[in-house]
Each structure stands twice: as structure tokens, then as C-alpha cells.
Amino acid sequence: MAAERRLTGHHHEDRIATGLETGAKKTFQWAIDWPGWCRSGKTELDALERLIDAAERYNVVIERAGLEPLAVSGHDIHVVETVAGGGGTDFGVPSILTETDRRPVPAAEAERQRRILEACWAVFADVVAGAPAELRKGPRGGGRDRDKVVAHVLEAEHGYAREMGLKLPAPDASDPPTVEALRTAITAVLREPSDGSPIPGRRWTPRYAARRIAWHVLDHAWEIEDRTEPA
């Protein structure tokens, strides 16, 4: 199939299982067992190439989480589930809950997901700390500057928390305890074992919540890196 490539990872017999969410204008591909390792493109091939290109960046997260890094070499990255996207997909959000998102989460996997998500936040903080206040604009002059990207990430996480049944005050980047409180509440949900059902009273499952939140924070961490003018 078009979405077959060679890549190795130290998980599940060195095969990287991925999912595809395909809309009319945009496709997302993500590594099912690695929350946050997710890229999009206009086509399946674009998304795959960007996913592979992001492997080394994602290794920074994995190492921060205390896990064995992925190594680009000889084994294949393969698609195990494909879902039809919708308006959210084309808008730029991996928004479809999949069958792999409904798998049970044993205790060890819940702890692993927590560690990866916390590593995503730590990498984002490092990137922000090293970035200038003003970021390079796009070809048409668009794009938020650093502090507005940070505010956007926090606003989104407040919305994600509500999707998880959490009701906390909106976090404020200038008030770190509010950010810490929100993220602690999110990880408290995700670190619990699950039978794969949606979070009580909600639509999202723990696996989907982990991959959606991790994707968003890394997407913007990498955006800031890409839009930072070289010294």
C-alpha cells in the first residue's frame, strides 16, 4: 500500500503500528502506541513522510520520559486502522475516535502514557524558554507569536479537560499553579487503568485523550521551533 515505509521502533516487535484519519483536504497519521507522534499532510504519503521526519524530534520526548528511543532503520511502519475524517480533520485536528482508541489500558500502559504526556509538556516548556517573543511569519504574514501560542495551548487544554469531565479554572501562563493544577488533574485521569470505555459521562476514551493532548502540545512546540529565527 502507499503508506508502507521502513522504520524501526523498540515496541511491539519493532513494528510501528499507525492509524490514518483521511479527510477531503487533509490526512493525519499517528503512531498508535506513542502519544504525540502524529503528523498531517495533504495526502497519505505527505502525512507518512512528515511522521517519519518527526521521529528524531519525538525521540527528545521519549528520552525525556525515560523510555528507549526509536531508531530509524530497517523495519516497517504500517497502518492498522483507517478512518474517514470530517470537517475537524480538514480544519487541522485529528478528531475521530478510532477502534484502537477503545483498547483497554492496563496499569503499566496508563503510567507510560502519563510519562509521555508529561514529557511533551516539558519539551514544550523548554522550546518556549528558548524562543524569542516574536516568531518568523509565514509566507502570507500569518502565525501567532510565542506568548499567544502558549496561551492557545493552555486554552485548548482547558477545553480538553472539560471533555474529560474536569471542571477547573482556566489556566494562566503567568500563574504557574493554575497550569500545574489543570495538568495534574488531566494526568490523574490518564494514569488510571481503563477497560477502554469512554471517560464516565463523556465521549473521549483515555487513549484518545492522551493522543489528542500530546499531539496538540507537540504540534505547537515544533511550530515554535520551525518559526524561530536562527541565531
KOLMI-685005 format. One line per field, with one value per residue (C-alpha): residue number from 1; residue in three letters; x, y, z. Coordinates in nm, 3 decimals. Last residue first. Layout:
REM residues N
k: c(NUM | ...) $
r: c(Ala | ...) $
xx: c(X | ...) $
yy: c(Y | ...) $
zz: c(Z | ...) $
This chain:
REM residues 231
k: c(231 | 230 | 229 | 228 | 227 | 226 | 225 | 224 | 223 | 222 | 221 | 220 | 219 | 218 | 217 | 216 | 215 | 214 | 213 | 212 | 211 | 210 | 209 | 208 | 207 | 206 | 205 | 204 | 203 | 202 | 201 | 200 | 199 | 198 | 197 | 196 | 195 | 194 | 193 | 192 | 191 | 190 | 189 | 188 | 187 | 186 | 185 | 184 | 183 | 182 | 181 | 180 | 179 | 178 | 177 | 176 | 175 | 174 | 173 | 172 | 171 | 170 | 169 | 168 | 167 | 166 | 165 | 164 | 163 | 162 | 161 | 160 | 159 | 158 | 157 | 156 | 155 | 154 | 153 | 152 | 151 | 150 | 149 | 148 | 147 | 146 | 145 | 144 | 143 | 142 | 141 | 140 | 139 | 138 | 137 | 136 | 135 | 134 | 133 | 132 | 131 | 130 | 129 | 128 | 127 | 126 | 125 | 124 | 123 | 122 | 121 | 120 | 119 | 118 | 117 | 116 | 115 | 114 | 113 | 112 | 111 | 110 | 109 | 108 | 107 | 106 | 105 | 104 | 103 | 102 | 101 | 100 | 99 | 98 | 97 | 96 | 95 | 94 | 93 | 92 | 91 | 90 | 89 | 88 | 87 | 86 | 85 | 84 | 83 | 82 | 81 | 80 | 79 | 78 | 77 | 76 | 75 | 74 | 73 | 72 | 71 | 70 | 69 | 68 | 67 | 66 | 65 | 64 | 63 | 62 | 61 | 60 | 59 | 58 | 57 | 56 | 55 | 54 | 53 | 52 | 51 | 50 | 49 | 48 | 47 | 46 | 45 | 44 | 43 | 42 | 41 | 40 | 39 | 38 | 37 | 36 | 35 | 34 | 33 | 32 | 31 | 30 | 29 | 28 | 27 | 26 | 25 | 24 | 23 | 22 | 21 | 20 | 19 | 18 | 17 | 16 | 15 | 14 | 13 | 12 | 11 | 10 | 9 | 8 | 7 | 6 | 5 | 4 | 3 | 2 | 1) $
r: c(Ala | Pro | Glu | Thr | Arg | Asp | Glu | Ile | Glu | Trp | Ala | His | Asp | Leu | Val | His | Trp | Ala | Ile | Arg | Arg | Ala | Ala | Tyr | Arg | Pro | Thr | Trp | Arg | Arg | Gly | Pro | Ile | Pro | Ser | Gly | Asp | Ser | Pro | Glu | Arg | Leu | Val | Ala | Thr | Ile | Ala | Thr | Arg | Leu | Ala | Glu | Val | Thr | Pro | Pro | Asp | Ser | Ala | Asp | Pro | Ala | Pro | Leu | Lys | Leu | Gly | Met | Glu | Arg | Ala | Tyr | Gly | His | Glu | Ala | Glu | Leu | Val | His | Ala | Val | Val | Lys | Asp | Arg | Asp | Arg | Gly | Gly | Gly | Arg | Pro | Gly | Lys | Arg | Leu | Glu | Ala | Pro | Ala | Gly | Ala | Val | Val | Asp | Ala | Phe | Val | Ala | Trp | Cys | Ala | Glu | Leu | Ile | Arg | Arg | Gln | Arg | Glu | Ala | Glu | Ala | Ala | Pro | Val | Pro | Arg | Arg | Asp | Thr | Glu | Thr | Leu | Ile | Ser | Pro | Val | Gly | Phe | Asp | Thr | Gly | Gly | Gly | Gly | Ala | Val | Thr | Glu | Val | Val | His | Ile | Asp | His | Gly | Ser | Val | Ala | Leu | Pro | Glu | Leu | Gly | Ala | Arg | Glu | Ile | Val | Val | Asn | Tyr | Arg | Glu | Ala | Ala | Asp | Ile | Leu | Arg | Glu | Leu | Ala | Asp | Leu | Glu | Thr | Lys | Gly | Ser | Arg | Cys | Trp | Gly | Pro | Trp | Asp | Ile | Ala | Trp | Gln | Phe | Thr | Lys | Lys | Ala | Gly | Thr | Glu | Leu | Gly | Thr | Ala | Ile | Arg | Asp | Glu | His | His | His | Gly | Thr | Leu | Arg | Arg | Glu | Ala | Ala | Met) $
xx: c(2.071 | 1.835 | 1.484 | 1.234 | 0.937 | 1.028 | 1.098 | 0.770 | 0.582 | 0.756 | 0.630 | 0.290 | 0.245 | 0.398 | 0.128 | -0.153 | -0.039 | 0.004 | -0.349 | -0.509 | -0.300 | -0.374 | -0.744 | -0.783 | -0.625 | -0.836 | -1.161 | -1.344 | -1.725 | -1.804 | -2.025 | -1.763 | -1.442 | -1.523 | -1.466 | -1.122 | -1.128 | -0.923 | -0.625 | -0.577 | -0.281 | -0.496 | -0.739 | -0.469 | -0.278 | -0.556 | -0.594 | -0.220 | -0.230 | -0.502 | -0.343 | 0.001 | -0.134 | -0.314 | -0.001 | 0.204 | 0.021 | 0.156 | 0.061 | -0.297 | -0.508 | -0.888 | -1.049 | -1.120 | -1.409 | -1.286 | -1.519 | -1.257 | -1.404 | -1.380 | -1.008 | -0.973 | -1.125 | -0.877 | -0.606 | -0.710 | -0.685 | -0.341 | -0.215 | -0.361 | -0.198 | 0.139 | 0.094 | -0.002 | 0.316 | 0.534 | 0.389 | 0.087 | 0.106 | 0.034 | 0.247 | 0.140 | 0.463 | 0.460 | 0.589 | 0.904 | 0.837 | 0.847 | 0.892 | 1.215 | 1.232 | 1.449 | 1.203 | 0.920 | 1.114 | 1.196 | 0.834 | 0.714 | 0.967 | 0.837 | 0.476 | 0.556 | 0.747 | 0.436 | 0.237 | 0.495 | 0.508 | 0.129 | 0.101 | 0.359 | 0.166 | -0.153 | 0.039 | 0.161 | -0.187 | -0.361 | -0.536 | -0.813 | -0.848 | -1.106 | -0.858 | -0.762 | -1.124 | -1.100 | -1.226 | -1.211 | -1.079 | -0.721 | -0.740 | -0.642 | -0.961 | -0.974 | -0.982 | -1.241 | -1.468 | -1.461 | -1.221 | -1.282 | -1.096 | -0.803 | -0.663 | -0.355 | -0.125 | 0.238 | 0.578 | 0.825 | 1.161 | 1.507 | 1.650 | 1.522 | 1.576 | 1.312 | 1.429 | 1.407 | 1.191 | 1.283 | 1.005 | 1.261 | 1.413 | 1.076 | 1.018 | 1.355 | 1.291 | 0.987 | 1.214 | 1.408 | 1.089 | 0.941 | 1.068 | 0.895 | 0.561 | 0.618 | 0.678 | 0.368 | 0.147 | 0.266 | 0.212 | -0.141 | -0.218 | -0.248 | -0.036 | -0.062 | 0.170 | 0.137 | 0.387 | 0.201 | 0.102 | 0.329 | 0.146 | -0.078 | 0.184 | -0.009 | -0.112 | -0.337 | -0.480 | -0.601 | -0.822 | -1.116 | -1.044 | -0.835 | -0.759 | -0.485 | -0.361 | -0.015 | 0.154 | 0.532 | 0.693 | 1.000 | 0.837 | 0.568 | 0.798 | 1.159 | 1.092 | 1.216 | 1.123 | 1.061 | 0.763 | 0.422 | 0.152 | 0.110 | 0.000) $
yy: c(3.299 | 3.125 | 3.276 | 3.067 | 2.961 | 2.594 | 2.565 | 2.738 | 2.507 | 2.206 | 2.305 | 2.378 | 2.032 | 1.887 | 2.039 | 1.940 | 1.585 | 1.514 | 1.636 | 1.434 | 1.121 | 1.115 | 1.198 | 0.927 | 0.669 | 0.775 | 0.746 | 1.060 | 1.076 | 1.175 | 1.072 | 0.837 | 0.852 | 0.646 | 0.273 | 0.125 | -0.104 | 0.159 | 0.174 | 0.515 | 0.732 | 0.923 | 1.066 | 1.186 | 1.313 | 1.558 | 1.675 | 1.734 | 1.928 | 2.161 | 2.219 | 2.279 | 2.542 | 2.722 | 2.697 | 2.858 | 3.195 | 3.398 | 3.118 | 3.135 | 2.822 | 2.841 | 2.739 | 2.367 | 2.142 | 1.803 | 1.568 | 1.459 | 1.680 | 1.962 | 1.888 | 1.914 | 2.262 | 2.372 | 2.208 | 2.419 | 2.740 | 2.634 | 2.566 | 2.896 | 3.094 | 2.938 | 3.016 | 3.373 | 3.405 | 3.290 | 3.494 | 3.371 | 3.299 | 3.481 | 3.702 | 3.536 | 3.341 | 3.262 | 3.491 | 3.423 | 3.432 | 3.731 | 3.661 | 3.474 | 3.100 | 2.915 | 2.913 | 2.818 | 2.517 | 2.402 | 2.441 | 2.240 | 1.968 | 1.951 | 1.936 | 1.652 | 1.474 | 1.495 | 1.334 | 1.057 | 0.982 | 0.971 | 0.736 | 0.504 | 0.502 | 0.408 | 0.138 | -0.016 | -0.006 | -0.173 | 0.049 | -0.135 | -0.064 | 0.196 | 0.434 | 0.146 | 0.140 | 0.505 | 0.840 | 1.096 | 1.448 | 1.463 | 1.845 | 2.059 | 2.215 | 1.930 | 1.679 | 1.878 | 1.887 | 1.512 | 1.222 | 0.869 | 0.611 | 0.384 | 0.128 | -0.094 | 0.115 | 0.006 | 0.149 | -0.109 | -0.225 | -0.123 | 0.194 | 0.496 | 0.428 | 0.494 | 0.594 | 0.373 | 0.539 | 0.779 | 1.024 | 1.286 | 1.020 | 0.965 | 1.338 | 1.401 | 1.091 | 1.269 | 1.519 | 1.233 | 1.068 | 1.387 | 1.316 | 0.976 | 1.138 | 1.404 | 1.138 | 0.950 | 1.260 | 1.354 | 0.998 | 0.990 | 1.319 | 1.687 | 1.630 | 1.564 | 1.448 | 1.247 | 1.132 | 1.286 | 0.963 | 0.670 | 0.337 | 0.428 | 0.610 | 0.879 | 0.963 | 1.259 | 1.335 | 1.670 | 1.807 | 1.565 | 1.394 | 1.088 | 0.972 | 0.712 | 0.496 | 0.362 | 0.047 | 0.083 | -0.257 | -0.342 | -0.644 | -0.438 | -0.161 | -0.072 | 0.116 | 0.068 | 0.245 | 0.131 | 0.272 | 0.146 | 0.412 | 0.361 | 0.000) $
zz: c(1.592 | 1.353 | 1.350 | 1.543 | 1.328 | 1.299 | 1.671 | 1.757 | 1.521 | 1.678 | 2.022 | 1.868 | 1.720 | 2.035 | 2.259 | 2.025 | 1.960 | 2.333 | 2.407 | 2.126 | 2.192 | 2.564 | 2.527 | 2.261 | 2.488 | 2.787 | 2.586 | 2.477 | 2.466 | 2.824 | 3.115 | 3.250 | 3.040 | 2.732 | 2.758 | 2.704 | 3.008 | 3.187 | 3.424 | 3.591 | 3.483 | 3.235 | 3.489 | 3.729 | 3.426 | 3.344 | 3.705 | 3.734 | 3.408 | 3.533 | 3.872 | 3.719 | 3.482 | 3.766 | 3.982 | 3.700 | 3.710 | 3.416 | 3.176 | 3.304 | 3.338 | 3.309 | 3.638 | 3.676 | 3.581 | 3.466 | 3.279 | 3.026 | 2.752 | 3.009 | 3.039 | 2.662 | 2.673 | 2.940 | 2.731 | 2.432 | 2.633 | 2.756 | 2.404 | 2.278 | 2.559 | 2.476 | 2.105 | 2.200 | 2.405 | 2.116 | 1.831 | 1.640 | 1.267 | 0.946 | 0.718 | 0.393 | 0.351 | 0.724 | 0.997 | 1.197 | 1.570 | 1.803 | 2.175 | 2.106 | 2.174 | 2.424 | 2.713 | 2.476 | 2.348 | 2.700 | 2.812 | 2.511 | 2.592 | 2.949 | 2.832 | 2.593 | 2.873 | 3.092 | 2.811 | 2.770 | 3.143 | 3.170 | 2.872 | 3.032 | 3.360 | 3.177 | 2.990 | 3.316 | 3.468 | 3.176 | 2.917 | 2.734 | 2.361 | 2.258 | 2.094 | 1.864 | 1.747 | 1.648 | 1.782 | 1.502 | 1.566 | 1.445 | 1.410 | 1.112 | 0.975 | 0.724 | 1.009 | 1.201 | 0.897 | 0.866 | 0.862 | 0.741 | 0.947 | 0.868 | 1.113 | 1.121 | 0.902 | 0.896 | 0.981 | 0.872 | 0.994 | 0.878 | 1.016 | 1.207 | 1.576 | 1.839 | 2.185 | 2.493 | 2.757 | 3.038 | 2.952 | 2.848 | 2.621 | 2.458 | 2.414 | 2.251 | 2.042 | 1.900 | 1.732 | 1.577 | 1.454 | 1.306 | 0.953 | 0.969 | 1.052 | 0.786 | 0.522 | 0.631 | 0.625 | 0.277 | 0.156 | 0.293 | 0.117 | 0.208 | 0.515 | 0.885 | 1.160 | 1.480 | 1.740 | 2.032 | 2.204 | 2.101 | 2.087 | 1.795 | 1.592 | 1.407 | 1.052 | 0.976 | 0.633 | 0.497 | 0.222 | 0.186 | 0.517 | 0.598 | 0.950 | 0.938 | 1.226 | 1.291 | 1.421 | 1.443 | 1.418 | 1.624 | 1.785 | 1.958 | 2.077 | 2.006 | 1.685 | 1.333 | 1.017 | 0.663 | 0.480 | 0.373 | 0.325 | -0.047 | 0.000) $
